[in-house]
Amino acid sequence: MLSEWMADQVYWKKLGEKESAEATLHSKGPKELSWIWKIELDLSGETVEGVAGAVAEAVESNSTGMAMPRRAVNDETKK
């Protein structure tokens, strides 16, 4: 998923700001990066299990107040 988003950003950057803005007005244009890639966690010195736990905790307490199923988190991070 992250690599697809990055490729999309490169595409729209090459087209230019004007084209990108016009496409956005018509519900097209650059894709929005999923919220899970935007969370900020201090994971220095964490093990793989610690990172997984921190991500699960962040997902369960995301700003929308809705818990995201762990399966969806796994799907999102594996893309």
Backbone atoms as SQL, in Angstrom:
CREATE TABLE atoms (id INTEGER PRIMARY KEY, chain TEXT, resi INTEGER, resn TEXT, atom TEXT, x REAL, y REAL, z REAL);
INSERT INTO atoms VALUES
  (1, 'A', 1, 'MET', 'N', 0.808, -1.192, 0.000),
  (2, 'A', 1, 'MET', 'CA', 0.000, 0.000, 0.000),
  (3, 'A', 1, 'MET', 'C', 0.856, 1.262, 0.000),
  (4, 'A', 2, 'LEU', 'N', 1.875, 1.290, 0.849),
  (5, 'A', 2, 'LEU', 'CA', 2.712, 2.484, 0.935),
  (6, 'A', 2, 'LEU', 'C', 3.427, 2.752, -0.384),
  (7, 'A', 3, 'SER', 'N', 3.906, 1.698, -1.029),
  (8, 'A', 3, 'SER', 'CA', 4.599, 1.888, -2.305),
  (9, 'A', 3, 'SER', 'C', 3.636, 2.380, -3.389),
  (10, 'A', 4, 'GLU', 'N', 2.389, 1.915, -3.354),
  (11, 'A', 4, 'GLU', 'CA', 1.385, 2.395, -4.306),
  (12, 'A', 4, 'GLU', 'C', 1.109, 3.879, -4.086),
  (13, 'A', 5, 'TRP', 'N', 1.008, 4.283, -2.823),
  (14, 'A', 5, 'TRP', 'CA', 0.766, 5.684, -2.508),
  (15, 'A', 5, 'TRP', 'C', 1.930, 6.550, -2.985),
  (16, 'A', 6, 'MET', 'N', 3.160, 6.065, -2.754),
  (17, 'A', 6, 'MET', 'CA', 4.337, 6.823, -3.170),
  (18, 'A', 6, 'MET', 'C', 4.381, 6.972, -4.693),
  (19, 'A', 7, 'ALA', 'N', 4.058, 5.910, -5.419),
  (20, 'A', 7, 'ALA', 'CA', 4.024, 5.973, -6.882),
  (21, 'A', 7, 'ALA', 'C', 2.957, 6.959, -7.352),
  (22, 'A', 8, 'ASP', 'N', 1.808, 6.956, -6.684),
  (23, 'A', 8, 'ASP', 'CA', 0.733, 7.885, -7.017),
  (24, 'A', 8, 'ASP', 'C', 1.182, 9.331, -6.796),
  (25, 'A', 9, 'GLN', 'N', 1.887, 9.583, -5.710),
  (26, 'A', 9, 'GLN', 'CA', 2.382, 10.933, -5.428),
  (27, 'A', 9, 'GLN', 'C', 3.373, 11.395, -6.498),
  (28, 'A', 10, 'VAL', 'N', 4.245, 10.491, -6.946),
  (29, 'A', 10, 'VAL', 'CA', 5.208, 10.827, -7.999),
  (30, 'A', 10, 'VAL', 'C', 4.470, 11.187, -9.285),
  (31, 'A', 11, 'TYR', 'N', 3.463, 10.398, -9.630),
  (32, 'A', 11, 'TYR', 'CA', 2.672, 10.642, -10.840),
  (33, 'A', 11, 'TYR', 'C', 2.059, 12.040, -10.812),
  (34, 'A', 12, 'TRP', 'N', 1.395, 12.379, -9.709),
  (35, 'A', 12, 'TRP', 'CA', 0.717, 13.671, -9.626),
  (36, 'A', 12, 'TRP', 'C', 1.710, 14.823, -9.544),
  (37, 'A', 13, 'LYS', 'N', 2.850, 14.575, -8.934),
  (38, 'A', 13, 'LYS', 'CA', 3.870, 15.627, -8.867),
  (39, 'A', 13, 'LYS', 'C', 4.405, 15.945, -10.268),
  (40, 'A', 14, 'LYS', 'N', 4.567, 14.913, -11.080),
  (41, 'A', 14, 'LYS', 'CA', 5.034, 15.114, -12.454),
  (42, 'A', 14, 'LYS', 'C', 4.011, 15.903, -13.279),
  (43, 'A', 15, 'LEU', 'N', 2.722, 15.662, -13.037),
  (44, 'A', 15, 'LEU', 'CA', 1.680, 16.387, -13.773),
  (45, 'A', 15, 'LEU', 'C', 1.647, 17.864, -13.407),
  (46, 'A', 16, 'GLY', 'N', 1.976, 18.151, -12.193),
  (47, 'A', 16, 'GLY', 'CA', 2.000, 19.539, -11.752),
  (48, 'A', 16, 'GLY', 'C', 0.902, 19.871, -10.767),
  (49, 'A', 17, 'GLU', 'N', 1.103, 20.968, -10.065),
  (50, 'A', 17, 'GLU', 'CA', 0.189, 21.377, -9.003),
  (51, 'A', 17, 'GLU', 'C', -1.195, 21.749, -9.533),
  (52, 'A', 18, 'LYS', 'N', -1.235, 22.421, -10.662),
  (53, 'A', 18, 'LYS', 'CA', -2.525, 22.856, -11.227),
  (54, 'A', 18, 'LYS', 'C', -3.382, 21.655, -11.607),
  (55, 'A', 19, 'GLU', 'N', -2.804, 20.702, -12.331),
  (56, 'A', 19, 'GLU', 'CA', -3.547, 19.511, -12.742),
  (57, 'A', 19, 'GLU', 'C', -3.999, 18.699, -11.533),
  (58, 'A', 20, 'SER', 'N', -3.125, 18.606, -10.550),
  (59, 'A', 20, 'SER', 'CA', -3.454, 17.867, -9.332),
  (60, 'A', 20, 'SER', 'C', -4.630, 18.513, -8.610),
  (61, 'A', 21, 'ALA', 'N', -4.606, 19.827, -8.488),
  (62, 'A', 21, 'ALA', 'CA', -5.686, 20.545, -7.807),
  (63, 'A', 21, 'ALA', 'C', -7.004, 20.411, -8.565),
  (64, 'A', 22, 'GLU', 'N', -6.951, 20.508, -9.891),
  (65, 'A', 22, 'GLU', 'CA', -8.169, 20.366, -10.697),
  (66, 'A', 22, 'GLU', 'C', -8.745, 18.966, -10.583),
  (67, 'A', 23, 'ALA', 'N', -7.889, 17.965, -10.604),
  (68, 'A', 23, 'ALA', 'CA', -8.357, 16.587, -10.477),
  (69, 'A', 23, 'ALA', 'C', -8.979, 16.349, -9.103),
  (70, 'A', 24, 'THR', 'N', -8.410, 16.964, -8.081),
  (71, 'A', 24, 'THR', 'CA', -8.940, 16.819, -6.725),
  (72, 'A', 24, 'THR', 'C', -10.351, 17.396, -6.631),
  (73, 'A', 25, 'LEU', 'N', -10.611, 18.468, -7.349),
  (74, 'A', 25, 'LEU', 'CA', -11.949, 19.061, -7.354),
  (75, 'A', 25, 'LEU', 'C', -12.997, 18.117, -7.926),
  (76, 'A', 26, 'HIS', 'N', -12.573, 17.188, -8.784),
  (77, 'A', 26, 'HIS', 'CA', -13.485, 16.236, -9.423),
  (78, 'A', 26, 'HIS', 'C', -13.372, 14.849, -8.791),
  (79, 'A', 27, 'SER', 'N', -12.982, 14.819, -7.511),
  (80, 'A', 27, 'SER', 'CA', -12.849, 13.565, -6.748),
  (81, 'A', 27, 'SER', 'C', -11.837, 12.609, -7.352),
  (82, 'A', 28, 'LYS', 'N', -10.847, 13.160, -7.995),
  (83, 'A', 28, 'LYS', 'CA', -9.744, 12.361, -8.504),
  (84, 'A', 28, 'LYS', 'C', -8.503, 12.983, -7.895),
  (85, 'A', 29, 'GLY', 'N', -7.372, 12.749, -8.444),
  (86, 'A', 29, 'GLY', 'CA', -6.164, 13.384, -7.929),
  (87, 'A', 29, 'GLY', 'C', -5.396, 12.494, -6.973),
  (88, 'A', 30, 'PRO', 'N', -4.429, 13.075, -6.281),
  (89, 'A', 30, 'PRO', 'CA', -3.570, 12.286, -5.398),
  (90, 'A', 30, 'PRO', 'C', -4.376, 11.558, -4.330),
  (91, 'A', 31, 'LYS', 'N', -3.975, 10.330, -4.063),
  (92, 'A', 31, 'LYS', 'CA', -4.648, 9.534, -3.036),
  (93, 'A', 31, 'LYS', 'C', -4.207, 9.995, -1.655),
  (94, 'A', 32, 'GLU', 'N', -5.122, 9.857, -0.703),
  (95, 'A', 32, 'GLU', 'CA', -4.820, 10.175, 0.685),
  (96, 'A', 32, 'GLU', 'C', -4.150, 8.961, 1.325),
  (97, 'A', 33, 'LEU', 'N', -3.089, 9.215, 2.052),
  (98, 'A', 33, 'LEU', 'CA', -2.379, 8.142, 2.739),
  (99, 'A', 33, 'LEU', 'C', -3.221, 7.652, 3.909),
  (100, 'A', 34, 'SER', 'N', -3.337, 6.330, 4.044),
  (101, 'A', 34, 'SER', 'CA', -4.121, 5.734, 5.112),
  (102, 'A', 34, 'SER', 'C', -3.611, 6.203, 6.476),
  (103, 'A', 35, 'TRP', 'N', -4.512, 6.373, 7.425),
  (104, 'A', 35, 'TRP', 'CA', -4.169, 6.892, 8.745),
  (105, 'A', 35, 'TRP', 'C', -3.141, 6.026, 9.456),
  (106, 'A', 36, 'ILE', 'N', -3.128, 4.740, 9.162),
  (107, 'A', 36, 'ILE', 'CA', -2.223, 3.860, 9.899),
  (108, 'A', 36, 'ILE', 'C', -0.760, 4.187, 9.612),
  (109, 'A', 37, 'TRP', 'N', -0.479, 4.774, 8.455),
  (110, 'A', 37, 'TRP', 'CA', 0.899, 5.157, 8.122),
  (111, 'A', 37, 'TRP', 'C', 1.268, 6.492, 8.732),
  (112, 'A', 38, 'LYS', 'N', 0.297, 7.200, 9.279),
  (113, 'A', 38, 'LYS', 'CA', 0.539, 8.523, 9.843),
  (114, 'A', 38, 'LYS', 'C', 0.698, 8.523, 11.366),
  (115, 'A', 39, 'ILE', 'N', 0.406, 7.404, 12.009),
  (116, 'A', 39, 'ILE', 'CA', 0.519, 7.389, 13.463),
  (117, 'A', 39, 'ILE', 'C', 1.976, 7.521, 13.867),
  (118, 'A', 40, 'GLU', 'N', 2.200, 8.224, 14.945),
  (119, 'A', 40, 'GLU', 'CA', 3.557, 8.440, 15.423),
  (120, 'A', 40, 'GLU', 'C', 3.744, 7.667, 16.722),
  (121, 'A', 41, 'LEU', 'N', 4.658, 6.732, 16.694),
  (122, 'A', 41, 'LEU', 'CA', 4.956, 5.916, 17.863),
  (123, 'A', 41, 'LEU', 'C', 6.451, 5.971, 18.136),
  (124, 'A', 42, 'ASP', 'N', 6.832, 6.030, 19.404),
  (125, 'A', 42, 'ASP', 'CA', 8.241, 5.960, 19.763),
  (126, 'A', 42, 'ASP', 'C', 8.581, 4.484, 19.946),
  (127, 'A', 43, 'LEU', 'N', 9.214, 3.902, 18.935),
  (128, 'A', 43, 'LEU', 'CA', 9.478, 2.464, 18.941),
  (129, 'A', 43, 'LEU', 'C', 10.962, 2.146, 19.053),
  (130, 'A', 44, 'SER', 'N', 11.747, 3.108, 19.474),
  (131, 'A', 44, 'SER', 'CA', 13.184, 2.864, 19.585),
  (132, 'A', 44, 'SER', 'C', 13.450, 1.770, 20.622),
  (133, 'A', 45, 'GLY', 'N', 14.220, 0.791, 20.226),
  (134, 'A', 45, 'GLY', 'CA', 14.578, -0.307, 21.113),
  (135, 'A', 45, 'GLY', 'C', 13.501, -1.354, 21.303),
  (136, 'A', 46, 'GLU', 'N', 12.438, -1.293, 20.538),
  (137, 'A', 46, 'GLU', 'CA', 11.345, -2.257, 20.678),
  (138, 'A', 46, 'GLU', 'C', 11.630, -3.536, 19.896),
  (139, 'A', 47, 'THR', 'N', 11.098, -4.630, 20.383),
  (140, 'A', 47, 'THR', 'CA', 11.161, -5.900, 19.666),
  (141, 'A', 47, 'THR', 'C', 10.015, -5.931, 18.661),
  (142, 'A', 48, 'VAL', 'N', 10.012, -6.941, 17.809),
  (143, 'A', 48, 'VAL', 'CA', 8.920, -7.087, 16.834),
  (144, 'A', 48, 'VAL', 'C', 7.582, -7.204, 17.566),
  (145, 'A', 49, 'GLU', 'N', 7.567, -7.963, 18.648),
  (146, 'A', 49, 'GLU', 'CA', 6.332, -8.126, 19.414),
  (147, 'A', 49, 'GLU', 'C', 5.906, -6.804, 20.042),
  (148, 'A', 50, 'GLY', 'N', 6.877, -6.023, 20.500),
  (149, 'A', 50, 'GLY', 'CA', 6.571, -4.720, 21.090),
  (150, 'A', 50, 'GLY', 'C', 5.990, -3.765, 20.077),
  (151, 'A', 51, 'VAL', 'N', 6.537, -3.791, 18.867),
  (152, 'A', 51, 'VAL', 'CA', 6.020, -2.939, 17.792),
  (153, 'A', 51, 'VAL', 'C', 4.595, -3.349, 17.450),
  (154, 'A', 52, 'ALA', 'N', 4.366, -4.648, 17.317),
  (155, 'A', 52, 'ALA', 'CA', 3.023, -5.139, 17.004),
  (156, 'A', 52, 'ALA', 'C', 2.030, -4.726, 18.086),
  (157, 'A', 53, 'GLY', 'N', 2.443, -4.809, 19.330),
  (158, 'A', 53, 'GLY', 'CA', 1.570, -4.406, 20.436),
  (159, 'A', 53, 'GLY', 'C', 1.271, -2.917, 20.409),
  (160, 'A', 54, 'ALA', 'N', 2.284, -2.114, 20.123),
  (161, 'A', 54, 'ALA', 'CA', 2.094, -0.656, 20.072),
  (162, 'A', 54, 'ALA', 'C', 1.156, -0.268, 18.934),
  (163, 'A', 55, 'VAL', 'N', 1.308, -0.920, 17.796),
  (164, 'A', 55, 'VAL', 'CA', 0.429, -0.634, 16.662),
  (165, 'A', 55, 'VAL', 'C', -1.001, -1.058, 16.998),
  (166, 'A', 56, 'ALA', 'N', -1.163, -2.229, 17.592),
  (167, 'A', 56, 'ALA', 'CA', -2.503, -2.695, 17.967),
  (168, 'A', 56, 'ALA', 'C', -3.156, -1.728, 18.949),
  (169, 'A', 57, 'GLU', 'N', -2.375, -1.226, 19.900),
  (170, 'A', 57, 'GLU', 'CA', -2.904, -0.276, 20.877),
  (171, 'A', 57, 'GLU', 'C', -3.323, 1.033, 20.199),
  (172, 'A', 58, 'ALA', 'N', -2.503, 1.499, 19.268),
  (173, 'A', 58, 'ALA', 'CA', -2.827, 2.731, 18.550),
  (174, 'A', 58, 'ALA', 'C', -4.094, 2.557, 17.719),
  (175, 'A', 59, 'VAL', 'N', -4.241, 1.405, 17.122),
  (176, 'A', 59, 'VAL', 'CA', -5.423, 1.131, 16.302),
  (177, 'A', 59, 'VAL', 'C', -6.671, 1.117, 17.168),
  (178, 'A', 60, 'GLU', 'N', -6.573, 0.497, 18.323),
  (179, 'A', 60, 'GLU', 'CA', -7.737, 0.390, 19.201),
  (180, 'A', 60, 'GLU', 'C', -8.159, 1.745, 19.765),
  (181, 'A', 61, 'SER', 'N', -7.233, 2.685, 19.811),
  (182, 'A', 61, 'SER', 'CA', -7.574, 3.988, 20.365),
  (183, 'A', 61, 'SER', 'C', -7.435, 5.091, 19.320),
  (184, 'A', 62, 'ASN', 'N', -7.725, 4.756, 18.062),
  (185, 'A', 62, 'ASN', 'CA', -7.579, 5.765, 16.997),
  (186, 'A', 62, 'ASN', 'C', -8.559, 6.911, 17.210),
  (187, 'A', 63, 'SER', 'N', -8.292, 7.999, 16.549),
  (188, 'A', 63, 'SER', 'CA', -9.023, 9.239, 16.798),
  (189, 'A', 63, 'SER', 'C', -10.506, 9.176, 16.450),
  (190, 'A', 64, 'THR', 'N', -10.921, 8.219, 15.630),
  (191, 'A', 64, 'THR', 'CA', -12.340, 8.144, 15.286),
  (192, 'A', 64, 'THR', 'C', -13.164, 7.508, 16.391),
  (193, 'A', 65, 'GLY', 'N', -12.475, 6.887, 17.340),
  (194, 'A', 65, 'GLY', 'CA', -13.187, 6.260, 18.434),
  (195, 'A', 65, 'GLY', 'C', -13.719, 4.886, 18.104),
  (196, 'A', 66, 'MET', 'N', -13.486, 4.427, 16.901),
  (197, 'A', 66, 'MET', 'CA', -13.936, 3.100, 16.505),
  (198, 'A', 66, 'MET', 'C', -12.737, 2.159, 16.480),
  (199, 'A', 67, 'ALA', 'N', -12.898, 1.015, 17.043),
  (200, 'A', 67, 'ALA', 'CA', -11.823, 0.035, 17.020),
  (201, 'A', 67, 'ALA', 'C', -11.775, -0.628, 15.657),
  (202, 'A', 68, 'MET', 'N', -10.589, -0.702, 15.097),
  (203, 'A', 68, 'MET', 'CA', -10.405, -1.359, 13.799),
  (204, 'A', 68, 'MET', 'C', -10.018, -2.812, 14.060),
  (205, 'A', 69, 'PRO', 'N', -10.682, -3.750, 13.424),
  (206, 'A', 69, 'PRO', 'CA', -10.343, -5.154, 13.657),
  (207, 'A', 69, 'PRO', 'C', -8.868, -5.431, 13.364),
  (208, 'A', 70, 'ARG', 'N', -8.260, -6.282, 14.180),
  (209, 'A', 70, 'ARG', 'CA', -6.845, -6.608, 14.000),
  (210, 'A', 70, 'ARG', 'C', -6.559, -7.163, 12.610),
  (211, 'A', 71, 'ARG', 'N', -7.494, -7.908, 12.054),
  (212, 'A', 71, 'ARG', 'CA', -7.303, -8.452, 10.713),
  (213, 'A', 71, 'ARG', 'C', -7.123, -7.327, 9.697),
  (214, 'A', 72, 'ALA', 'N', -7.915, -6.289, 9.841),
  (215, 'A', 72, 'ALA', 'CA', -7.798, -5.144, 8.936),
  (216, 'A', 72, 'ALA', 'C', -6.453, -4.450, 9.100),
  (217, 'A', 73, 'VAL', 'N', -5.955, -4.384, 10.326),
  (218, 'A', 73, 'VAL', 'CA', -4.635, -3.796, 10.571),
  (219, 'A', 73, 'VAL', 'C', -3.563, -4.632, 9.894),
  (220, 'A', 74, 'ASN', 'N', -3.651, -5.922, 10.044),
  (221, 'A', 74, 'ASN', 'CA', -2.679, -6.805, 9.409),
  (222, 'A', 74, 'ASN', 'C', -2.727, -6.659, 7.896),
  (223, 'A', 75, 'ASP', 'N', -3.920, -6.606, 7.331),
  (224, 'A', 75, 'ASP', 'CA', -4.067, -6.431, 5.891),
  (225, 'A', 75, 'ASP', 'C', -3.457, -5.102, 5.451),
  (226, 'A', 76, 'GLU', 'N', -3.697, -4.049, 6.216),
  (227, 'A', 76, 'GLU', 'CA', -3.234, -2.711, 5.869),
  (228, 'A', 76, 'GLU', 'C', -1.703, -2.626, 5.913),
  (229, 'A', 77, 'THR', 'N', -1.092, -3.233, 6.908),
  (230, 'A', 77, 'THR', 'CA', 0.359, -3.124, 7.064),
  (231, 'A', 77, 'THR', 'C', 1.121, -4.068, 6.148),
  (232, 'A', 78, 'LYS', 'N', 0.462, -5.081, 5.617),
  (233, 'A', 78, 'LYS', 'CA', 1.138, -6.037, 4.728),
  (234, 'A', 78, 'LYS', 'C', 1.119, -5.599, 3.281),
  (235, 'A', 79, 'LYS', 'N', 0.339, -4.597, 2.940),
  (236, 'A', 79, 'LYS', 'CA', 0.225, -4.150, 1.553),
  (237, 'A', 79, 'LYS', 'C', 1.496, -3.466, 1.115);
